[in-house]
């Protein structure tokens, strides 16, 4: 079966039909035998007409139709293999198929739910609550099954695509239901590409007025743009139409940046746990006991022994909370660490619950609603909760577990509108960026924490591919669209967040071999691309720096980059030229020091030492300046002074392995063999590299050693002594 897509892409329809025929009988659930028979008959008839010499202007169109039908059949068979592979899929498919709902029943149920909820207001107060709970319980069960039906759906017919698009855009169904089903559709596409499902998400994004629904649809089609479109050219046409809209381009840029904040969630969690949580825990006034949470008693001696302690603790606490709020404003997922430990509730055993918008009438929240009736708690979570929907459910479920053991003052806090602390202004929570960020966090939590996540293709994992699906800016289909207007901004973002691999992938797509003069003449982008290339392709990095320097001959970053390249390639004369120009433009310490070192390499020792002494006077604690000074002293033959410098350098806690090597050279030149041996042995131990050999360093520094009277035999014997 794996060969069939390849055959179809290469227009080997006859061979694909034969292979599909051979395995079709075991795929009765998707009517494989009947479908391949129809395809085979139509293709046979086409060949027969051609053999008889009939002309048919629609022959090419029919061939493409049959090729696509064969692809859809193969995709359905592949999906069925997946669904049969584990009990997780087979159980979900069984539950979905057990509910034999047709389109009319689905439409009626979703629309009727909205009217039934509206009619609840007419019910007597004493029966309203129970009827509301019955209604939401039945509807919740219906939606869980409908989610599975859509998630596990096989390839759609055109009729199915039109039905679901019309239904999900209908103002007569509940927004929460539409949002949940769009998530199911996204998961279905991630499992197996279907151009009709993709088009449905695009059209929902284009046509809905519901911002929450629109943002889910955006994430859905953006994460599925990487499809192989050999058989479906309309896929790229859809992308081209979308991405030539400036507003869409900006939303894609914001989405792409938000994706990387999600990908940093584990690192941010570790940073919060290491740097922030200890401060919060140290300064809180609560303790956890086996009987529940209790407030600590104030220490009566504290005010006497340290009268300012309380104020300092409060200030430290406020600063720490402020840091977290600043992180959140920048897009950091500050709640991932805390709430990732609160996803073990049975509630999260059902996939649909990870994507269900938070609403206080959900059946799982009946217990907390009963205990907190008459308070503003649930309304506060719904309206102001500064975290994503699945975290809101986690929070509410966790409160249910501990509320009976909370001290009275905390129960009072729960009943107040200040329960959640600093929250985003309501107008901010209605913005597209905020809504999209919350949904991305739901999606990321699902793919990181759902128990069966390894069975599902995640948009956040590469799994052998050059880039993750969620990094859609690497797609060729986005070239020559308005998306290119934002490439430099994204490149800057990636560089600022040390995402150099992704920066290289971005530039590989948009900058290299691109005819867009706006990008290829963007100095800032060229510089960023060069930095991204430094590890992967040093030669390309040099060419990019040269191009940037052609456009801006005073660009310090390009000059510094070219100077470093030349120095690494041991072209010290060229390096000297670049660093000399840098010093002219900006005589800061790092530029002067680099220039001095290239002068030393070019044997312009006296000129170099004059500048080094000046730097040493101005920066007496700078170890790099002292290293240059020590090396220059050795070049001048002033070995005793060099020895003193190296002794001070190697005694410093900032010393590195190379300092020991150079100190060893100095001792060797002085004839202090045992001291040199100690330096070399410590150097090897500090370097701690499995395949390292000291003779490689000797070979590299052969000229320097020879200048100081070290012969080939001396090197051999020194290595043997070590």
Secondary structure as a PSIPRED ss2 file (coil, helix, strand):
# PSIPRED VFORMAT (PSIPRED V4.0)

   1 X C   1.000  0.000  0.000
   2 X H   0.000  1.000  0.000
   3 X H   0.000  1.000  0.000
   4 X H   0.000  1.000  0.000
   5 X H   0.000  1.000  0.000
   6 X H   0.000  1.000  0.000
   7 X H   0.000  1.000  0.000
   8 X H   0.000  1.000  0.000
   9 X H   0.000  1.000  0.000
  10 X C   1.000  0.000  0.000
  11 X C   1.000  0.000  0.000
  12 X C   1.000  0.000  0.000
  13 X H   0.000  1.000  0.000
  14 X H   0.000  1.000  0.000
  15 X H   0.000  1.000  0.000
  16 X H   0.000  1.000  0.000
  17 X H   0.000  1.000  0.000
  18 X H   0.000  1.000  0.000
  19 X H   0.000  1.000  0.000
  20 X H   0.000  1.000  0.000
  21 X H   0.000  1.000  0.000
  22 X H   0.000  1.000  0.000
  23 X H   0.000  1.000  0.000
  24 X H   0.000  1.000  0.000
  25 X C   1.000  0.000  0.000
  26 X C   1.000  0.000  0.000
  27 X C   1.000  0.000  0.000
  28 X H   0.000  1.000  0.000
  29 X H   0.000  1.000  0.000
  30 X H   0.000  1.000  0.000
  31 X C   1.000  0.000  0.000
  32 X H   0.000  1.000  0.000
  33 X H   0.000  1.000  0.000
  34 X H   0.000  1.000  0.000
  35 X H   0.000  1.000  0.000
  36 X H   0.000  1.000  0.000
  37 X H   0.000  1.000  0.000
  38 X H   0.000  1.000  0.000
  39 X H   0.000  1.000  0.000
  40 X H   0.000  1.000  0.000
  41 X H   0.000  1.000  0.000
  42 X H   0.000  1.000  0.000
  43 X H   0.000  1.000  0.000
  44 X H   0.000  1.000  0.000
  45 X H   0.000  1.000  0.000
  46 X H   0.000  1.000  0.000
  47 X H   0.000  1.000  0.000
  48 X H   0.000  1.000  0.000
  49 X H   0.000  1.000  0.000
  50 X H   0.000  1.000  0.000
  51 X H   0.000  1.000  0.000
  52 X C   1.000  0.000  0.000
  53 X C   1.000  0.000  0.000
  54 X C   1.000  0.000  0.000
  55 X C   1.000  0.000  0.000
  56 X C   1.000  0.000  0.000
  57 X C   1.000  0.000  0.000
  58 X C   1.000  0.000  0.000
  59 X H   0.000  1.000  0.000
  60 X H   0.000  1.000  0.000
  61 X H   0.000  1.000  0.000
  62 X H   0.000  1.000  0.000
  63 X H   0.000  1.000  0.000
  64 X H   0.000  1.000  0.000
  65 X H   0.000  1.000  0.000
  66 X H   0.000  1.000  0.000
  67 X H   0.000  1.000  0.000
  68 X H   0.000  1.000  0.000
  69 X H   0.000  1.000  0.000
  70 X H   0.000  1.000  0.000
  71 X H   0.000  1.000  0.000
  72 X H   0.000  1.000  0.000
  73 X H   0.000  1.000  0.000
  74 X H   0.000  1.000  0.000
  75 X H   0.000  1.000  0.000
  76 X H   0.000  1.000  0.000
  77 X H   0.000  1.000  0.000
  78 X H   0.000  1.000  0.000
  79 X H   0.000  1.000  0.000
  80 X H   0.000  1.000  0.000
  81 X H   0.000  1.000  0.000
  82 X H   0.000  1.000  0.000
  83 X H   0.000  1.000  0.000
  84 X H   0.000  1.000  0.000
  85 X H   0.000  1.000  0.000
  86 X C   1.000  0.000  0.000
  87 X H   0.000  1.000  0.000
  88 X H   0.000  1.000  0.000
  89 X H   0.000  1.000  0.000
  90 X H   0.000  1.000  0.000
  91 X H   0.000  1.000  0.000
  92 X H   0.000  1.000  0.000
  93 X H   0.000  1.000  0.000
  94 X H   0.000  1.000  0.000
  95 X H   0.000  1.000  0.000
  96 X H   0.000  1.000  0.000
  97 X H   0.000  1.000  0.000
  98 X H   0.000  1.000  0.000
  99 X C   1.000  0.000  0.000
 100 X C   1.000  0.000  0.000
 101 X C   1.000  0.000  0.000
 102 X C   1.000  0.000  0.000
 103 X H   0.000  1.000  0.000
 104 X H   0.000  1.000  0.000
 105 X H   0.000  1.000  0.000
 106 X H   0.000  1.000  0.000
 107 X H   0.000  1.000  0.000
 108 X H   0.000  1.000  0.000
 109 X H   0.000  1.000  0.000
 110 X H   0.000  1.000  0.000
 111 X H   0.000  1.000  0.000
 112 X H   0.000  1.000  0.000
 113 X H   0.000  1.000  0.000
 114 X H   0.000  1.000  0.000
 115 X H   0.000  1.000  0.000
 116 X H   0.000  1.000  0.000
 117 X H   0.000  1.000  0.000
 118 X H   0.000  1.000  0.000
 119 X H   0.000  1.000  0.000
 120 X H   0.000  1.000  0.000
 121 X H   0.000  1.000  0.000
 122 X H   0.000  1.000  0.000
 123 X C   1.000  0.000  0.000
 124 X C   1.000  0.000  0.000
 125 X H   0.000  1.000  0.000
 126 X H   0.000  1.000  0.000
 127 X H   0.000  1.000  0.000
 128 X H   0.000  1.000  0.000
 129 X H   0.000  1.000  0.000
 130 X H   0.000  1.000  0.000
 131 X H   0.000  1.000  0.000
 132 X H   0.000  1.000  0.000
 133 X H   0.000  1.000  0.000
 134 X H   0.000  1.000  0.000
 135 X H   0.000  1.000  0.000
 136 X H   0.000  1.000  0.000
 137 X H   0.000  1.000  0.000
 138 X H   0.000  1.000  0.000
 139 X H   0.000  1.000  0.000
 140 X H   0.000  1.000  0.000
 141 X H   0.000  1.000  0.000
 142 X H   0.000  1.000  0.000
 143 X H   0.000  1.000  0.000
 144 X H   0.000  1.000  0.000
 145 X H   0.000  1.000  0.000
 146 X H   0.000  1.000  0.000
 147 X H   0.000  1.000  0.000
 148 X H   0.000  1.000  0.000
 149 X H   0.000  1.000  0.000
 150 X H   0.000  1.000  0.000
 151 X H   0.000  1.000  0.000
 152 X C   1.000  0.000  0.000
 153 X C   1.000  0.000  0.000
 154 X C   1.000  0.000  0.000
 155 X C   1.000  0.000  0.000
 156 X C   1.000  0.000  0.000
 157 X C   1.000  0.000  0.000
 158 X H   0.000  1.000  0.000
 159 X H   0.000  1.000  0.000
 160 X H   0.000  1.000  0.000
 161 X H   0.000  1.000  0.000
 162 X H   0.000  1.000  0.000
 163 X H   0.000  1.000  0.000
 164 X H   0.000  1.000  0.000
 165 X H   0.000  1.000  0.000
 166 X H   0.000  1.000  0.000
 167 X H   0.000  1.000  0.000
 168 X H   0.000  1.000  0.000
 169 X C   1.000  0.000  0.000
 170 X C   1.000  0.000  0.000
 171 X C   1.000  0.000  0.000
 172 X C   1.000  0.000  0.000
 173 X C   1.000  0.000  0.000
 174 X C   1.000  0.000  0.000
 175 X H   0.000  1.000  0.000
 176 X H   0.000  1.000  0.000
 177 X H   0.000  1.000  0.000
 178 X H   0.000  1.000  0.000
 179 X H   0.000  1.000  0.000
 180 X H   0.000  1.000  0.000
 181 X H   0.000  1.000  0.000
 182 X H   0.000  1.000  0.000
 183 X H   0.000  1.000  0.000
 184 X H   0.000  1.000  0.000
 185 X H   0.000  1.000  0.000
 186 X H   0.000  1.000  0.000
 187 X H   0.000  1.000  0.000
 188 X H   0.000  1.000  0.000
 189 X H   0.000  1.000  0.000
 190 X H   0.000  1.000  0.000
 191 X H   0.000  1.000  0.000
 192 X C   1.000  0.000  0.000
 193 X C   1.000  0.000  0.000
 194 X C   1.000  0.000  0.000
 195 X H   0.000  1.000  0.000
 196 X H   0.000  1.000  0.000
 197 X H   0.000  1.000  0.000
 198 X H   0.000  1.000  0.000
 199 X H   0.000  1.000  0.000
 200 X H   0.000  1.000  0.000
 201 X H   0.000  1.000  0.000
 202 X H   0.000  1.000  0.000
 203 X H   0.000  1.000  0.000
 204 X H   0.000  1.000  0.000
 205 X H   0.000  1.000  0.000
 206 X H   0.000  1.000  0.000
 207 X H   0.000  1.000  0.000
 208 X C   1.000  0.000  0.000
 209 X C   1.000  0.000  0.000
 210 X C   1.000  0.000  0.000
 211 X H   0.000  1.000  0.000
 212 X H   0.000  1.000  0.000
 213 X H   0.000  1.000  0.000
 214 X H   0.000  1.000  0.000
 215 X H   0.000  1.000  0.000
 216 X H   0.000  1.000  0.000
 217 X H   0.000  1.000  0.000
 218 X H   0.000  1.000  0.000
 219 X H   0.000  1.000  0.000
 220 X H   0.000  1.000  0.000
 221 X H   0.000  1.000  0.000
 222 X H   0.000  1.000  0.000
 223 X C   1.000  0.000  0.000
 224 X C   1.000  0.000  0.000
 225 X C   1.000  0.000  0.000
 226 X C   1.000  0.000  0.000
 227 X C   1.000  0.000  0.000
 228 X C   1.000  0.000  0.000
 229 X C   1.000  0.000  0.000
 230 X C   1.000  0.000  0.000
 231 X C   1.000  0.000  0.000
 232 X C   1.000  0.000  0.000
 233 X H   0.000  1.000  0.000
 234 X H   0.000  1.000  0.000
 235 X H   0.000  1.000  0.000
 236 X H   0.000  1.000  0.000
 237 X H   0.000  1.000  0.000
 238 X H   0.000  1.000  0.000
 239 X H   0.000  1.000  0.000
 240 X H   0.000  1.000  0.000
 241 X H   0.000  1.000  0.000
 242 X H   0.000  1.000  0.000
 243 X H   0.000  1.000  0.000
 244 X C   1.000  0.000  0.000
 245 X C   1.000  0.000  0.000
 246 X H   0.000  1.000  0.000
 247 X H   0.000  1.000  0.000
 248 X H   0.000  1.000  0.000
 249 X H   0.000  1.000  0.000
 250 X H   0.000  1.000  0.000
 251 X H   0.000  1.000  0.000
 252 X H   0.000  1.000  0.000
 253 X H   0.000  1.000  0.000
 254 X H   0.000  1.000  0.000
 255 X H   0.000  1.000  0.000
 256 X H   0.000  1.000  0.000
 257 X H   0.000  1.000  0.000
 258 X H   0.000  1.000  0.000
 259 X H   0.000  1.000  0.000
 260 X H   0.000  1.000  0.000
 261 X H   0.000  1.000  0.000
 262 X H   0.000  1.000  0.000
 263 X H   0.000  1.000  0.000
 264 X C   1.000  0.000  0.000
 265 X H   0.000  1.000  0.000
 266 X H   0.000  1.000  0.000
 267 X H   0.000  1.000  0.000
 268 X H   0.000  1.000  0.000
 269 X H   0.000  1.000  0.000
 270 X H   0.000  1.000  0.000
 271 X H   0.000  1.000  0.000
 272 X H   0.000  1.000  0.000
 273 X H   0.000  1.000  0.000
 274 X H   0.000  1.000  0.000
 275 X H   0.000  1.000  0.000
 276 X H   0.000  1.000  0.000
 277 X H   0.000  1.000  0.000
 278 X H   0.000  1.000  0.000
 279 X H   0.000  1.000  0.000
 280 X H   0.000  1.000  0.000
 281 X H   0.000  1.000  0.000
 282 X H   0.000  1.000  0.000
 283 X H   0.000  1.000  0.000
 284 X C   1.000  0.000  0.000
 285 X C   1.000  0.000  0.000
 286 X E   0.000  0.000  1.000
 287 X E   0.000  0.000  1.000
 288 X E   0.000  0.000  1.000
 289 X E   0.000  0.000  1.000
 290 X C   1.000  0.000  0.000
 291 X C   1.000  0.000  0.000
 292 X E   0.000  0.000  1.000
 293 X E   0.000  0.000  1.000
 294 X E   0.000  0.000  1.000
 295 X E   0.000  0.000  1.000
 296 X C   1.000  0.000  0.000
 297 X C   1.000  0.000  0.000
 298 X C   1.000  0.000  0.000
 299 X C   1.000  0.000  0.000
 300 X C   1.000  0.000  0.000
 301 X C   1.000  0.000  0.000
 302 X H   0.000  1.000  0.000
 303 X H   0.000  1.000  0.000
 304 X H   0.000  1.000  0.000
 305 X H   0.000  1.000  0.000
 306 X C   1.000  0.000  0.000
 307 X C   1.000  0.000  0.000
 308 X C   1.000  0.000  0.000
 309 X H   0.000  1.000  0.000
 310 X H   0.000  1.000  0.000
 311 X H   0.000  1.000  0.000
 312 X H   0.000  1.000  0.000
 313 X H   0.000  1.000  0.000
 314 X H   0.000  1.000  0.000
 315 X H   0.000  1.000  0.000
 316 X H   0.000  1.000  0.000
 317 X H   0.000  1.000  0.000
 318 X H   0.000  1.000  0.000
 319 X H   0.000  1.000  0.000
 320 X H   0.000  1.000  0.000
 321 X H   0.000  1.000  0.000
 322 X H   0.000  1.000  0.000
 323 X H   0.000  1.000  0.000
 324 X H   0.000  1.000  0.000
 325 X H   0.000  1.000  0.000
 326 X H   0.000  1.000  0.000
 327 X H   0.000  1.000  0.000
 328 X H   0.000  1.000  0.000
 329 X H   0.000  1.000  0.000
 330 X C   1.000  0.000  0.000
 331 X C   1.000  0.000  0.000
 332 X C   1.000  0.000  0.000
 333 X C   1.000  0.000  0.000
 334 X C   1.000  0.000  0.000
 335 X C   1.000  0.000  0.000
 336 X H   0.000  1.000  0.000
 337 X H   0.000  1.000  0.000
 338 X H   0.000  1.000  0.000
 339 X H   0.000  1.000  0.000
 340 X H   0.000  1.000  0.000
 341 X C   1.000  0.000  0.000
 342 X C   1.000  0.000  0.000
 343 X C   1.000  0.000  0.000
 344 X C   1.000  0.000  0.000
 345 X C   1.000  0.000  0.000
 346 X H   0.000  1.000  0.000
 347 X H   0.000  1.000  0.000
 348 X H   0.000  1.000  0.000
 349 X H   0.000  1.000  0.000
 350 X C   1.000  0.000  0.000
 351 X H   0.000  1.000  0.000
 352 X H   0.000  1.000  0.000
 353 X H   0.000  1.000  0.000
 354 X H   0.000  1.000  0.000
 355 X C   1.000  0.000  0.000
 356 X C   1.000  0.000  0.000
 357 X C   1.000  0.000  0.000
 358 X C   1.000  0.000  0.000
 359 X C   1.000  0.000  0.000
 360 X C   1.000  0.000  0.000
 361 X C   1.000  0.000  0.000
 362 X C   1.000  0.000  0.000
 363 X H   0.000  1.000  0.000
 364 X H   0.000  1.000  0.000
 365 X H   0.000  1.000  0.000
 366 X H   0.000  1.000  0.000
 367 X H   0.000  1.000  0.000
 368 X H   0.000  1.000  0.000
 369 X H   0.000  1.000  0.000
 370 X H   0.000  1.000  0.000
 371 X H   0.000  1.000  0.000
 372 X C   1.000  0.000  0.000
 373 X C   1.000  0.000  0.000
 374 X C   1.000  0.000  0.000
 375 X C   1.000  0.000  0.000
 376 X C   1.000  0.000  0.000
 377 X H   0.000  1.000  0.000
 378 X H   0.000  1.000  0.000
 379 X H   0.000  1.000  0.000
 380 X H   0.000  1.000  0.000
 381 X H   0.000  1.000  0.000
 382 X H   0.000  1.000  0.000
 383 X H   0.000  1.000  0.000
 384 X H   0.000  1.000  0.000
 385 X C   1.000  0.000  0.000
 386 X C   1.000  0.000  0.000
 387 X C   1.000  0.000  0.000
 388 X C   1.000  0.000  0.000
 389 X H   0.000  1.000  0.000
 390 X H   0.000  1.000  0.000
 391 X H   0.000  1.000  0.000
 392 X H   0.000  1.000  0.000
 393 X H   0.000  1.000  0.000
 394 X H   0.000  1.000  0.000
 395 X H   0.000  1.000  0.000
 396 X H   0.000  1.000  0.000
 397 X H   0.000  1.000  0.000
 398 X H   0.000  1.000  0.000
 399 X H   0.000  1.000  0.000
 400 X H   0.000  1.000  0.000
 401 X H   0.000  1.000  0.000
 402 X H   0.000  1.000  0.000
 403 X H   0.000  1.000  0.000
 404 X H   0.000  1.000  0.000
 405 X H   0.000  1.000  0.000
 406 X C   1.000  0.000  0.000
 407 X C   1.000  0.000  0.000
 408 X H   0.000  1.000  0.000
 409 X H   0.000  1.000  0.000
 410 X H   0.000  1.000  0.000
 411 X H   0.000  1.000  0.000
 412 X H   0.000  1.000  0.000
 413 X H   0.000  1.000  0.000
 414 X H   0.000  1.000  0.000
 415 X C   1.000  0.000  0.000
 416 X C   1.000  0.000  0.000
 417 X C   1.000  0.000  0.000
 418 X C   1.000  0.000  0.000
 419 X C   1.000  0.000  0.000
 420 X C   1.000  0.000  0.000
 421 X C   1.000  0.000  0.000
 422 X C   1.000  0.000  0.000
 423 X C   1.000  0.000  0.000
 424 X C   1.000  0.000  0.000
 425 X C   1.000  0.000  0.000
 426 X H   0.000  1.000  0.000
 427 X H   0.000  1.000  0.000
 428 X H   0.000  1.000  0.000
 429 X H   0.000  1.000  0.000
 430 X C   1.000  0.000  0.000
 431 X C   1.000  0.000  0.000
 432 X H   0.000  1.000  0.000
 433 X H   0.000  1.000  0.000
 434 X H   0.000  1.000  0.000
 435 X H   0.000  1.000  0.000
 436 X H   0.000  1.000  0.000
 437 X H   0.000  1.000  0.000
 438 X H   0.000  1.000  0.000
 439 X H   0.000  1.000  0.000
 440 X H   0.000  1.000  0.000
 441 X H   0.000  1.000  0.000
 442 X H   0.000  1.000  0.000
 443 X H   0.000  1.000  0.000
 444 X H   0.000  1.000  0.000
 445 X H   0.000  1.000  0.000
 446 X H   0.000  1.000  0.000
 447 X H   0.000  1.000  0.000
 448 X H   0.000  1.000  0.000
 449 X H   0.000  1.000  0.000
 450 X C   1.000  0.000  0.000
 451 X C   1.000  0.000  0.000
 452 X C   1.000  0.000  0.000
 453 X H   0.000  1.000  0.000
 454 X H   0.000  1.000  0.000
 455 X H   0.000  1.000  0.000
 456 X C   1.000  0.000  0.000
 457 X C   1.000  0.000  0.000
 458 X C   1.000  0.000  0.000
 459 X C   1.000  0.000  0.000
 460 X C   1.000  0.000  0.000
 461 X C   1.000  0.000  0.000
 462 X C   1.000  0.000  0.000
 463 X C   1.000  0.000  0.000
 464 X C   1.000  0.000  0.000
 465 X C   1.000  0.000  0.000
 466 X C   1.000  0.000  0.000
 467 X C   1.000  0.000  0.000
 468 X C   1.000  0.000  0.000
 469 X C   1.000  0.000  0.000
 470 X C   1.000  0.000  0.000
 471 X C   1.000  0.000  0.000
 472 X H   0.000  1.000  0.000
 473 X H   0.000  1.000  0.000
 474 X H   0.000  1.000  0.000
 475 X C   1.000  0.000  0.000
 476 X H   0.000  1.000  0.000
 477 X H   0.000  1.000  0.000
 478 X H   0.000  1.000  0.000
 479 X C   1.000  0.000  0.000
 480 X C   1.000  0.000  0.000
 481 X C   1.000  0.000  0.000
 482 X H   0.000  1.000  0.000
 483 X H   0.000  1.000  0.000
 484 X H   0.000  1.000  0.000
 485 X H   0.000  1.000  0.000
 486 X H   0.000  1.000  0.000
 487 X H   0.000  1.000  0.000
 488 X H   0.000  1.000  0.000
 489 X H   0.000  1.000  0.000
 490 X H   0.000  1.000  0.000
 491 X H   0.000  1.000  0.000
 492 X H   0.000  1.000  0.000
 493 X H   0.000  1.000  0.000
 494 X H   0.000  1.000  0.000
 495 X H   0.000  1.000  0.000
 496 X H   0.000  1.000  0.000
 497 X C   1.000  0.000  0.000
 498 X C   1.000  0.000  0.000
 499 X C   1.000  0.000  0.000
 500 X H   0.000  1.000  0.000
 501 X H   0.000  1.000  0.000
 502 X H   0.000  1.000  0.000
 503 X H   0.000  1.000  0.000
 504 X H   0.000  1.000  0.000
 505 X H   0.000  1.000  0.000
 506 X H   0.000  1.000  0.000
 507 X H   0.000  1.000  0.000
 508 X H   0.000  1.000  0.000
 509 X H   0.000  1.000  0.000
 510 X H   0.000  1.000  0.000
 511 X C   1.000  0.000  0.000
 512 X C   1.000  0.000  0.000
 513 X C   1.000  0.000  0.000
 514 X C   1.000  0.000  0.000
 515 X C   1.000  0.000  0.000
 516 X C   1.000  0.000  0.000
 517 X H   0.000  1.000  0.000
 518 X H   0.000  1.000  0.000
 519 X H   0.000  1.000  0.000
 520 X H   0.000  1.000  0.000
 521 X C   1.000  0.000  0.000
 522 X C   1.000  0.000  0.000
 523 X H   0.000  1.000  0.000
 524 X H   0.000  1.000  0.000
 525 X H   0.000  1.000  0.000
 526 X H   0.000  1.000  0.000
 527 X H   0.000  1.000  0.000
 528 X H   0.000  1.000  0.000
 529 X H   0.000  1.000  0.000
 530 X H   0.000  1.000  0.000
 531 X H   0.000  1.000  0.000
 532 X H   0.000  1.000  0.000
 533 X H   0.000  1.000  0.000
 534 X H   0.000  1.000  0.000
 535 X H   0.000  1.000  0.000
 536 X H   0.000  1.000  0.000
 537 X C   1.000  0.000  0.000
 538 X H   0.000  1.000  0.000
 539 X H   0.000  1.000  0.000
 540 X H   0.000  1.000  0.000
 541 X H   0.000  1.000  0.000
 542 X H   0.000  1.000  0.000
 543 X H   0.000  1.000  0.000
 544 X H   0.000  1.000  0.000
 545 X H   0.000  1.000  0.000
 546 X H   0.000  1.000  0.000
 547 X H   0.000  1.000  0.000
 548 X H   0.000  1.000  0.000
 549 X H   0.000  1.000  0.000
 550 X H   0.000  1.000  0.000
 551 X H   0.000  1.000  0.000
 552 X C   1.000  0.000  0.000
 553 X C   1.000  0.000  0.000
 554 X C   1.000  0.000  0.000
 555 X C   1.000  0.000  0.000
 556 X H   0.000  1.000  0.000
 557 X H   0.000  1.000  0.000
 558 X H   0.000  1.000  0.000
 559 X H   0.000  1.000  0.000
 560 X H   0.000  1.000  0.000
 561 X H   0.000  1.000  0.000
 562 X H   0.000  1.000  0.000
 563 X H   0.000  1.000  0.000
 564 X H   0.000  1.000  0.000
 565 X H   0.000  1.000  0.000
 566 X H   0.000  1.000  0.000
 567 X H   0.000  1.000  0.000
 568 X H   0.000  1.000  0.000
 569 X C   1.000  0.000  0.000
 570 X C   1.000  0.000  0.000
 571 X C   1.000  0.000  0.000
 572 X H   0.000  1.000  0.000
 573 X H   0.000  1.000  0.000
 574 X H   0.000  1.000  0.000
 575 X H   0.000  1.000  0.000
 576 X H   0.000  1.000  0.000
 577 X H   0.000  1.000  0.000
 578 X H   0.000  1.000  0.000
 579 X H   0.000  1.000  0.000
 580 X H   0.000  1.000  0.000
 581 X H   0.000  1.000  0.000
 582 X H   0.000  1.000  0.000
 583 X H   0.000  1.000  0.000
 584 X H   0.000  1.000  0.000
 585 X H   0.000  1.000  0.000
 586 X C   1.000  0.000  0.000
 587 X C   1.000  0.000  0.000
 588 X C   1.000  0.000  0.000
 589 X H   0.000  1.000  0.000
 590 X H   0.000  1.000  0.000
 591 X H   0.000  1.000  0.000
 592 X H   0.000  1.000  0.000
 593 X H   0.000  1.000  0.000
 594 X H   0.000  1.000  0.000
 595 X H   0.000  1.000  0.000
 596 X H   0.000  1.000  0.000
 597 X H   0.000  1.000  0.000
 598 X H   0.000  1.000  0.000
 599 X H   0.000  1.000  0.000
 600 X H   0.000  1.000  0.000
 601 X H   0.000  1.000  0.000
 602 X C   1.000  0.000  0.000
 603 X C   1.000  0.000  0.000
 604 X C   1.000  0.000  0.000
 605 X H   0.000  1.000  0.000
 606 X H   0.000  1.000  0.000
 607 X H   0.000  1.000  0.000
 608 X H   0.000  1.000  0.000
 609 X H   0.000  1.000  0.000
 610 X H   0.000  1.000  0.000
 611 X H   0.000  1.000  0.000
 612 X H   0.000  1.000  0.000
 613 X H   0.000  1.000  0.000
 614 X H   0.000  1.000  0.000
 615 X H   0.000  1.000  0.000
 616 X H   0.000  1.000  0.000
 617 X H   0.000  1.000  0.000
 618 X H   0.000  1.000  0.000
 619 X C   1.000  0.000  0.000
 620 X C   1.000  0.000  0.000
 621 X C   1.000  0.000  0.000
 622 X C   1.000  0.000  0.000
 623 X H   0.000  1.000  0.000
 624 X H   0.000  1.000  0.000
 625 X H   0.000  1.000  0.000
 626 X H   0.000  1.000  0.000
 627 X H   0.000  1.000  0.000
 628 X H   0.000  1.000  0.000
 629 X H   0.000  1.000  0.000
 630 X H   0.000  1.000  0.000
 631 X H   0.000  1.000  0.000
 632 X H   0.000  1.000  0.000
 633 X H   0.000  1.000  0.000
 634 X H   0.000  1.000  0.000
 635 X H   0.000  1.000  0.000
 636 X C   1.000  0.000  0.000
 637 X C   1.000  0.000  0.000
 638 X C   1.000  0.000  0.000
 639 X H   0.000  1.000  0.000
 640 X H   0.000  1.000  0.000
 641 X H   0.000  1.000  0.000
 642 X H   0.000  1.000  0.000
 643 X H   0.000  1.000  0.000
 644 X H   0.000  1.000  0.000
 645 X H   0.000  1.000  0.000
 646 X H   0.000  1.000  0.000
 647 X H   0.000  1.000  0.000
 648 X H   0.000  1.000  0.000
 649 X H   0.000  1.000  0.000
 650 X H   0.000  1.000  0.000
 651 X H   0.000  1.000  0.000
 652 X C   1.000  0.000  0.000
 653 X C   1.000  0.000  0.000
 654 X C   1.000  0.000  0.000
 655 X C   1.000  0.000  0.000
 656 X C   1.000  0.000  0.000
 657 X H   0.000  1.000  0.000
 658 X H   0.000  1.000  0.000
 659 X H   0.000  1.000  0.000
 660 X H   0.000  1.000  0.000
 661 X H   0.000  1.000  0.000
 662 X H   0.000  1.000  0.000
 663 X H   0.000  1.000  0.000
 664 X H   0.000  1.000  0.000
 665 X H   0.000  1.000  0.000
 666 X H   0.000  1.000  0.000
 667 X H   0.000  1.000  0.000
 668 X H   0.000  1.000  0.000
 669 X H   0.000  1.000  0.000
 670 X H   0.000  1.000  0.000
 671 X C   1.000  0.000  0.000
 672 X C   1.000  0.000  0.000
 673 X H   0.000  1.000  0.000
 674 X H   0.000  1.000  0.000
 675 X H   0.000  1.000  0.000
 676 X H   0.000  1.000  0.000
 677 X H   0.000  1.000  0.000
 678 X H   0.000  1.000  0.000
 679 X H   0.000  1.000  0.000
 680 X H   0.000  1.000  0.000
 681 X H   0.000  1.000  0.000
 682 X H   0.000  1.000  0.000
 683 X H   0.000  1.000  0.000
 684 X H   0.000  1.000  0.000
 685 X H   0.000  1.000  0.000
 686 X H   0.000  1.000  0.000
 687 X H   0.000  1.000  0.000
 688 X C   1.000  0.000  0.000
 689 X C   1.000  0.000  0.000
 690 X C   1.000  0.000  0.000
 691 X C   1.000  0.000  0.000
 692 X C   1.000  0.000  0.000
 693 X C   1.000  0.000  0.000
 694 X H   0.000  1.000  0.000
 695 X H   0.000  1.000  0.000
 696 X H   0.000  1.000  0.000
 697 X H   0.000  1.000  0.000
 698 X H   0.000  1.000  0.000
 699 X H   0.000  1.000  0.000
 700 X H   0.000  1.000  0.000
 701 X C   1.000  0.000  0.000
 702 X H   0.000  1.000  0.000
 703 X H   0.000  1.000  0.000
 704 X H   0.000  1.000  0.000
 705 X H   0.000  1.000  0.000
 706 X H   0.000  1.000  0.000
 707 X H   0.000  1.000  0.000
 708 X C   1.000  0.000  0.000
 709 X C   1.000  0.000  0.000
 710 X C   1.000  0.000  0.000
 711 X C   1.000  0.000  0.000
 712 X H   0.000  1.000  0.000
 713 X H   0.000  1.000  0.000
 714 X H   0.000  1.000  0.000
 715 X H   0.000  1.000  0.000
 716 X H   0.000  1.000  0.000
 717 X H   0.000  1.000  0.000
 718 X H   0.000  1.000  0.000
 719 X H   0.000  1.000  0.000
 720 X H   0.000  1.000  0.000
 721 X H   0.000  1.000  0.000
 722 X C   1.000  0.000  0.000
